[in-house]
């Protein structure tokens, strides 16, 4: 998980209302250099969208986002997701499952629970409302083994400062493919945003 997320740099968080949007959206993002995509389980089309991207878009890794239960993990695995992302952490979710999980954390206690379960990669959510870079810096001393993907309030203007932190693997956000552009099928504009986001790799730690 750590190697995969470090390579991702920016993970687009996608809300897809129509499965027909999935493949052209994924291709537009990949053309811009973003190949690890989080499809949130917030719409009825999400699972089919994942299946289509996995089956039709070469070189793209699909994560299932907004995973809230073991049932969600099972459904995401069946749809072909490579890993899952949850907004929080529960003991039920961190029980062993064939689909790797990056759980959301916002407190030291949640990180400790995840570490006890053998996890070292976490989603920091909601990153900016929960304290942003200052909190991540504070966590680096007591949790040197933990690595994070801040998501929630992250955008083009603050992503680079987060990526510069040594315990940050990547950032996640919807600014690369906002719902309005997806609904408008504005694939060229999404590719432009993805290209700019991919260039943030220069800010990432080696």
N, C-alpha and C positions, 0 to 999 in steps of 0.2 A: 504494500500500500504506500509506503513512504517513497519508494522509487517512482511509482506511478504518479503520485500527486506532485512530487518535485518536478517531474517532466511536464506536468499539465500547466503550471504557472498560473493561468487563469482558467477557471472552470465555469462556463456559461450555465446559469441556472434557468432552465427552460420550462415554460408553461405552455403546453401544446393543446389547443382545443380541437384540432382536426388532424387525424393521422395522415391526411394527404399533405400536410405541411412538413411532416417529419423529415423525409429524405432531402428535399431541396434545402431545408434549414440546416441540416447536418452537413450537407455538401458546401453550403455557403460559409459555415464556420470553419470547416476543415480547409477550405481554400485560403482562408485568412490565417491559418496556422494553429487553430484551436481544435484539438482532436480528442479531448476528454470532456464529455458532455453529460450534464446532470439533467435528466428528464424527471420532473416532479410528478408524484402520484396525486396530483390535485385535480385532474380532469379524467373524464371517462375514456378519452383517447390515449392516455399516457402509455398503457401497456402495449397497445398495438403500435404506437409510435416507436417505442423502444425496439420492438420486434422488427419493424421495417428498417430502422437505422442499422441494426446489427446485421440484417440480412442483405442490405443493399449498398451500404456505404463503407468501402474498404478503408482500413486504417484508423477508424474511429472507435474509441472506447466509450461505452455507455454506462452511466451510473443511474440507479434509481434513487430519486430524491424524495423527501418528505415521507420516509418509511417510518411507520408508527407502531408496527406490530410484527409478530412472527409470520402472520398471514401475508403481510406486505412483502416480507423477505421471500416467502415461497413464490408469490406471484411474480416478483421481479426476477427471480432466478429463472423461472419458466419462460419469461419474456426475453431472456438472453442478456440481462444486465451483467456487467463484470464485477460490480460491487454496489453497495447500498450506502446511502447517506441519510441520517436521521437528524431531526432538529433538536433532539434531546437524548438522554441516556437512561435506560431502564435495565434492571437486572435481567429481565426476560429477553430483551434485545441482544445483550452481550453474551448470552449463552451461545455455545458453539453452533455454527450454521455453515453450510457449504458456501454461502454467499458472503464474502468479506464485508465488514461494516465499518464505516467511519461515523461514529456517533457524535451528536452535538453536545457541547459542554459550555457552561457559562460560569461554573464555580470550581473551586479547588476540590471540593468533595466529589464532584462528578468526574474530574480527572483521576482522582485516586481510585474511584470505583472502576473506571476503565483500565487503569494500569493493573489493578488487581486481577482483572479478567484477561490480561496479557496484551492489551491494546496499547499502541503508542502513537497512532495517528488519530487526530480529532478534528471535528468541525467546531470552530469557535463561533457560536451563534446566540443571539444577534450581535455580531462583532462590535459595530460602532456604538449602538446604544449601551452595550455592556462594558464599555471602557476602552475599546480599540487597542492601539499600540501600547498604551501605558500598562494595561492588564497583561498583555502578552509578554512584555518586558519583565513584569513582576513575577510571572510564572516561570521564567527561564531558570531561576535559581533553585526553587524547590522541586521542579520537574524537568531536569535537564534532558531526560530521555523522551519527553513528549514533543510532538510536532503538530502544527495546526494549519487548518485551512480556514481563515476568517471569512465569514459570509454574513450578510445582513448589514445594509448601509454602506457596503463597499462599492466604489465607483471609480471612474477613470482618474479622478482627482486625488484619491487617497490610496489607491492600490499600490503604487510604487513604494510608499513609505512603509506599508505593511510587509511587502515582499523583501524589503531590506533587512528585516529582523531575522536573526539566525534560526529561530524556532518556527518560522513560517515556511511551509512548503509551497503553498499556492494560495490564491484567493478565489472566492466564488462570487458571482453576481449576475444580475439580470440585465445590467446596462449594455452588455455586448449584443443581446438579442431581446430587446424589450417587446412586450406583447403587441404593442401597436405596429411595430415593424413586421412582426411575424404575421399578424392578421392581414397586413397590406401586401404580404409576399414581397417585401422589399429586400430581396436577397443580396443585391449589390451593396446596399447600405450596411447590411449585417456583415458582409465580408470586409467592408472598410473598417467597421468597428472592431472586428476580430483581428484584423491585421495590426491595428493600433494596440490592441490588448496583448497580442503575442509579442510585440516589441518590448513589453515590460519585463521580458525575460532578462534583459540587461541589468535589471534591478535585483534579480533573485540571487541568493547565495549559491556558490558552487556546490 
